[in-house]
Amino acid sequence: MEKLHGTLSATSATLHGTLSARSVIGAEIYDGAYSVHSEANEVQILPTENKQLTKNITVEKIPYFETSNLSDGITAYIGSEVEVNYG
């Protein structure tokens, strides 16, 4: 990426390079949720298209648990905690 270079004073400016903006003038501000919980069996869409965000979106982690099992192995539970009775 080319850097912006040149001279800048109180009375004049001569600048060369590429300048880009992260904000779209006139874009509607997103006012929905900024924190979401992942769902194992559902798609979740935040209506952010063509809107300006004012902070980061946080996607919470999917619960993950491991337990030993009767076969001397490990059973992994992804998405929810499960109580297992062996007897």
C-alpha positions as a Markdown table, in Angstrom:
| # | Residue | x | y | z |
|---|---|---|---|---|
| 1 | Met | 0.0 | 0.0 | 0.0 |
| 2 | Glu | 1.4 | 3.4 | -1.0 |
| 3 | Lys | 1.8 | 5.9 | 1.8 |
| 4 | Leu | 0.4 | 9.4 | 1.7 |
| 5 | His | 3.2 | 11.9 | 1.4 |
| 6 | Gly | 3.6 | 15.6 | 0.7 |
| 7 | Thr | 3.6 | 18.9 | 2.5 |
| 8 | Leu | 0.9 | 20.4 | 4.7 |
| 9 | Ser | 0.9 | 23.9 | 6.1 |
| 10 | Ala | -1.7 | 26.4 | 7.5 |
| 11 | Thr | -2.1 | 28.0 | 4.1 |
| 12 | Ser | -1.7 | 25.1 | 1.6 |
| 13 | Ala | -1.4 | 21.4 | 1.1 |
| 14 | Thr | 0.3 | 19.2 | -1.5 |
| 15 | Leu | -0.3 | 15.5 | -0.9 |
| 16 | His | 0.2 | 12.5 | -3.1 |
| 17 | Gly | -0.9 | 8.9 | -2.6 |
| 18 | Thr | -4.1 | 7.0 | -2.0 |
| 19 | Leu | -6.6 | 7.9 | 0.7 |
| 20 | Ser | -9.5 | 5.6 | 1.7 |
| 21 | Ala | -12.2 | 6.0 | 4.3 |
| 22 | Arg | -13.8 | 3.4 | 6.6 |
| 23 | Ser | -17.0 | 5.3 | 6.9 |
| 24 | Val | -19.8 | 5.6 | 4.3 |
| 25 | Ile | -21.3 | 9.1 | 4.3 |
| 26 | Gly | -25.0 | 8.9 | 5.0 |
| 27 | Ala | -24.9 | 5.2 | 6.0 |
| 28 | Glu | -27.4 | 4.2 | 8.6 |
| 29 | Ile | -26.0 | 3.4 | 12.0 |
| 30 | Tyr | -26.5 | -0.3 | 13.0 |
| 31 | Asp | -28.6 | -0.4 | 16.2 |
| 32 | Gly | -28.9 | -4.2 | 16.6 |
| 33 | Ala | -27.2 | -6.7 | 18.9 |
| 34 | Tyr | -23.4 | -6.5 | 19.0 |
| 35 | Ser | -23.1 | -9.8 | 21.0 |
| 36 | Val | -24.5 | -13.1 | 19.7 |
| 37 | His | -24.5 | -16.7 | 20.8 |
| 38 | Ser | -23.6 | -19.3 | 18.3 |
| 39 | Glu | -26.3 | -21.9 | 17.6 |
| 40 | Ala | -25.3 | -25.4 | 16.6 |
| 41 | Asn | -28.3 | -26.0 | 14.3 |
| 42 | Glu | -29.4 | -22.5 | 13.3 |
| 43 | Val | -28.0 | -19.8 | 11.0 |
| 44 | Gln | -27.9 | -16.4 | 12.6 |
| 45 | Ile | -27.8 | -13.3 | 10.5 |
| 46 | Leu | -27.2 | -9.8 | 11.9 |
| 47 | Pro | -28.8 | -7.2 | 9.6 |
| 48 | Thr | -25.6 | -5.1 | 9.2 |
| 49 | Glu | -25.5 | -4.9 | 5.4 |
| 50 | Asn | -24.9 | -1.3 | 4.2 |
| 51 | Lys | -24.8 | 0.0 | 7.8 |
| 52 | Gln | -22.1 | 1.5 | 9.8 |
| 53 | Leu | -21.0 | -0.3 | 13.0 |
| 54 | Thr | -20.0 | 1.6 | 16.0 |
| 55 | Lys | -18.2 | -1.2 | 17.8 |
| 56 | Asn | -16.9 | -4.8 | 17.3 |
| 57 | Ile | -19.4 | -7.7 | 17.0 |
| 58 | Thr | -18.6 | -10.5 | 19.6 |
| 59 | Val | -19.6 | -14.1 | 18.8 |
| 60 | Glu | -19.7 | -16.1 | 22.0 |
| 61 | Lys | -18.0 | -19.5 | 22.0 |
| 62 | Ile | -19.9 | -22.7 | 21.5 |
| 63 | Pro | -19.9 | -24.8 | 24.7 |
| 64 | Tyr | -17.5 | -27.7 | 24.6 |
| 65 | Phe | -17.2 | -30.4 | 27.3 |
| 66 | Glu | -15.1 | -33.6 | 27.5 |
| 67 | Thr | -15.8 | -36.6 | 29.8 |
| 68 | Ser | -14.2 | -40.0 | 30.2 |
| 69 | Asn | -16.4 | -42.9 | 29.1 |
| 70 | Leu | -16.7 | -46.7 | 29.9 |
| 71 | Ser | -14.4 | -47.6 | 27.0 |
| 72 | Asp | -11.5 | -45.7 | 28.5 |
| 73 | Gly | -11.9 | -43.0 | 25.9 |
| 74 | Ile | -13.1 | -39.4 | 25.8 |
| 75 | Thr | -16.5 | -38.3 | 24.9 |
| 76 | Ala | -16.9 | -34.7 | 23.6 |
| 77 | Tyr | -20.1 | -32.7 | 23.9 |
| 78 | Ile | -20.3 | -29.7 | 21.6 |
| 79 | Gly | -23.1 | -27.2 | 21.9 |
| 80 | Ser | -24.5 | -28.1 | 25.3 |
| 81 | Glu | -23.6 | -29.7 | 28.6 |
| 82 | Val | -25.0 | -33.2 | 29.0 |
| 83 | Glu | -25.4 | -35.3 | 32.2 |
| 84 | Val | -24.6 | -38.9 | 31.7 |
| 85 | Asn | -25.6 | -41.8 | 34.0 |
| 86 | Tyr | -23.7 | -45.0 | 33.7 |
| 87 | Gly | -25.8 | -47.2 | 35.6 |
